[in-house]
Amino acid sequence: MGRTPSGRPTSFDIAYRAGVSQPTVSRALRGDKSVSAKTRARIEAIAAELNYTVDKNASSLRSQRSNTIALLFFEDPTPDESMINPFFLAMLGSITRACADRGLDLLISFQKMEDDWHVRYQDSHRADGLILLGYGDYTLYRERLDQLERQGTHFARWGSVSSDASGVTVGTDNHAAGFLAGTHLTDSGRRDIAFLGHADEHYPEFRGRYLGLCEALGVAGIEPDPDLQYDAITTEEAGHRATQSLIASGARFDAIFAASDLIAIGAMRALKEAGRLVPDDIAVVGFDDIPAASLTTPPLTTVMQDIGGAGQALVETLLAQIEGRDLPPRRLAGRLIVRGSSAPATGATNGAAP
């Protein structure tokens, strides 16, 4: 098994005899401390028995690149136990394909923000670089990114391009996408548009979407009302609570632009409980186009992010880092998907508070 045409033993022969993987053999024979002393001794004994010698040239080449990249998901609050935002799960397929196209192995891991994930991957050399998906409060996450940069770790992340000019970030042009959503609502006759989602430095992607909405309102001759902006993280429950608070405030609104589809779905549930009809009374637009968006009643109008392009761009950005090439931050265009939740206003009540 694994023998070369010359009949010389290979690392695969040793792996078979030792009952371990071939990469474990390679790590053991180069003295990697991630392999236990007991396992390393067994592998070295088998190598000696087989008269196996390490090809120093090949070993040197391999030590420079593992041809493996690590994809790290960070926990997000979800109604199930996955703790992964469904938008990032949808992106997994495109990242996997992009790696396969380039002959790269993909190591997938789930991390908690409080863990020292950056130290583990930097010290173990398990991967040539990292792709980071999901982070929550950016002001806290930024500290980890700064540490990665100081350590010289190669990484690419999905996030707000405007908050990072280092060339490691790929993201949607959130401002332009927010403008698309806002223009769609104003063109549909909506004038009092609420925004559900944080709109500050803690969540820069949401802030970009909000500023795009405000620009669209300004173009339509409408003064944005800061009282119609309600903070919400990316969960259905947060969207539900924010909409309940919006309704309880007595403010006049005829549309909701939610910073994510999950927030929008929670908002639609709260509107239904309050007897507000979507879209007759209140139009709703989300962001992400997760699979559930087309299954709501009515189906949710949303901004589709370029998931396929995202995977390709993240892998390309990371490889540029690894190979020492300069690559500017990548902004991808969003596309408005119009469905039944945002039909033109009837002009009857325009969603005014009773």
N, C-alpha and C positions, 0 to 999 in steps of 0.2 A: 504494500500500500504506500503510495507516494514516492516510490523509487524512481530515480532518474534513469535515462537510457543506459548510463554507464554502470548502473547497479549500486552507486554510492548511496548511503543512507541519507534521508532528509529529515527535516524537523517534523514532518508529518508522521514519519515512522516512530519518532520519539514520542510524539503526542499520543499515538495509538497505544504504544506500550505503556505509557504512564497514565493513560486514562484522563488526559486533559486536552484542552484545545491547543491548536498550533500557535496562536498568539501567546498563550501562557508559556509555551516552550521558549519562544523567542525572548519574552521578557525575562524568564529565569536565566537563560544563558548569557544575557547581557547584565545580569546582576540587579535587575529591577526589584526594589524592596516591596513592591506590591504583591510579589509572590512569596508565600510563606517559606521559611527556612527548610521545613520538612519537604515540601513539594519541590523546592529548588534542588535539594540534595538528591531526591529520587530522579529528577530529570537529568542532573549532571552524571549520575551513576549509569543511567541508560545510555546517555550520549557517549560515555567512555567505553561502555561495553560494545557499542556499535561502531566505535572508532569514528564518530562523527566530529567533523571540524567545521567551525563557523567560517563562512565566506566573509572575510572582513570588509571587502568592498561593498558587497550587497548589504551587509549589516550597517555600514556607515550610511548608505543611501536610505535605508529604512528608518534609521534613527532620526534623520532629518524630517521626515514626514510619515505620519501614520496613515494618511489617506482616510482618516476618520474625522468627522465633525460631530459635535454634540449639540443636540437640540434640547434646550432647557425650558420646560413649561413652568410658570410660577402659579401658585394657587390663586384662584379667584373664587369668591363666594358664589355657589350655584345651588339650585334647589335639590339637586341630586348629590351623590357623593363623589362625583368626578373631580370637582374643584377646578375644572378647566373651562374657560369660556368657549362656547360652541364655535365662535368665529375662528379661534385658533386651532381647534380640532379640524375644521374644514381646510385650514392652511397646511396641515400636516401632509396631505397627499401631494400638494404641489412641491413642497420642500423635498419629499422623498423622491419624486420623479426627477427633480433637478439634480439631486445627488447621484442618482442612478445614471443619468445622462453623462455625468463627469467621472464615473467610476469611483465614487466616494462611498464609504460606509457611513451610516447614520446611527449615532448613539442617542437614544431618547431617554430623557430623565425628567422626573417631576421634582421640583424644588420648593421649599418654603423660604419665604423672604428672610427669615431670621437665621437660616442655615448659612454656614460658611462655604457655600457652593463655589464661590470664586477662588477660594484657596485650594479646595480639593482638585479642581480641574487644572489649575495652574501648576500645582506641584506634582500631580500624578502623570502628566503628559499623556492622558488617555485619548486626547483629541488634539488635532491641529488648531482648532478654534471652536468658538461657541456661537450658536444662534439663540437669541433670547426672545421669548414671547411672553408678554403679559408682565405687569409690574405693579399696578395699583397707583399709589401716591408717588408721583415722579420725584418730588423733593426728597423722599427717602431713598428711592431707587438710584438717584443721581450719585449718591455717595458710593454705591457699589460700582457703578460705571467708572467713576474717577479712580477707584482702586484698581480696576482691571487695566485702565490705561497706564497707571503708574507701573504696574507689573509687566507691561508689555504683552498682555494677553490679546490674542486676535479674537475679535468678536464682531458680530453684526446683530442689530436688533430691529424689531418692528416697533415703530412709535412715531412721535411727532418730530418731523424733520426740522421744523422751525426752532425747536429747543436744542438742537444739536447740529453743529456745522462741521463735525469732525470727519464726516464721510462714512461713518459706520451705521448710519440709520437709513432704513427704508420705511416709507409710510405713504399713506394716502394724502393727497393735497386736500387737507380737511377744510381749509378756508373756501376753496373753490367748490368743494362738495356741499358745504353748508349754504353757499350762495345758490347752488342748483336747487336744493330743497326749498330754500326760502322763496326763490323766484317762482317755483312751481306753485307754492301756496298762495302767493300774492296774485299770480296770474289766474288762480282759481277763485279769486274774490275774497280770500281770507285777509284780514287786516290786524286782528288781535292775536298774535301768534306767541304761544308760550314755548319756552325751551326747558326741557328737563335734562339736567346733567350739570356737573360742575363746570364752571367757566373761569377758572383761575390757573395759577401756575402749578397747582397740584395735579391737574389733569389737562395737560396742554393739548391733547388731541381733541377733547371735548371743547376746550376754549376756542380752538380754530374753527370748529363747526358752528359755535355760537357767533363768532365774529363774522363768519360768512353769512349767517342768517341776518345779522344786523345790517350788513352791507346791502343785502337784497331788500330789506325793509326800507332803507334809505333811498335806494333807486326808485322804489315805488311811492316815495313821498310819505312814508310812514315813520314816525319817531319810535325807535325801539323803547319798550317799557321795561326797565330793569326789574320791576315788581313781578314780571311774568317769567323770570328765570328762577328755577328751583333746582337745588342741588340733588343729584342722584348718582349713585355708582351703578355699574352695569349688572343689575339684577332685576328680575320682574318685581320683586317685593319693593325695591327702592322706587321703581316707576309707579307702582300702585300707591305707595305712601305719598310720593311727591304730588301725584294727581289728586289725591284726597285733600292734601293741604291746599292745592290750587283752587279746588272747588270750594272748600270751606272759607277761603279768603274773600269770596264774593266778587273776585275780579272778573271782568268781562274778557272772554277769550273764545275764539272760534276755530282755533287750530292748535295742535301740539307738534312740535318738532323734537323728537327724542334723540338723545346722543347715541343710543344703541337700540337695536331691535328688542332686546330683552326689556329695556326700560319702556319702550313703546307698547309691548304686549301687556306689561303690568298696568300701563296707563289706560289701555282699552278695557281692561277688566274693571278698573275703578270707574270709568265713565259709564259702563253698562250698569254697575251697581247703583250709580247715581241717576239712572234714567236718561242719560245723555246718549243720543244716537250718533253712531259713526257710520258715514261721514255727514249725515244730514245736519246735525248740530255742531259737531266737532270733527274736523279733519285731523288725521294722525299720519305722521311720517316718521319712519325709523332710520336706522343706519346700520349696515353690515350685510343685509340680505342673508341671514342665517336660514337654514331649511324651514324652521317654524314660521318664518315670515309669510310664506305663501299659504299657510294652513290656518291662519287666524280667520275670524269672521267679523267683518269682511277681510279679505286678504290685505296684507300690510304694504303700503307704498314705502319704499326704502331706497337708500343709496347703496348700491353694490360696490364693494371694494374689489379690486383686481387680485383675487386670490392666486390665480395662476401666475400672473406677473410677479406677485409678491415672493413666491417661493423661488423663482428664477433669480430675482434681484437680490434676495437675501444670500443665496449661495454664491452668486457672482461677487457680491460685496465682500463676503468673508474670504473668498479665494484671493481677491485683490489685496486684502490685508495681509494674508499669509505670504503672498508672493511679492510684497513690497510695492505694489502698484497703487498709484493715486486714483481714487474714484470718488466723485462728488456724491453728496447725499442724493437719494433717489425719491422723488415724489411721483406717485402713481395717480392717475386720474380715477375719480369715482364716476359711477354711472347711475342715473336716477331710474328706478324701476317703478313705474306707475301702476298701482293696483286700486282696489275698490275703497280703501280707507281714506282717500283724499279727493273724492269727487268735488266738482265746483260747488260753492256755497249756494243754497237755495234762496238766501235773502230773507228768510222768514224770521229766524231768531238770531242767526249768526252766532249761536253759542253763548248768548249773553246770560249772565248769572241771573237767576230768578229774583 
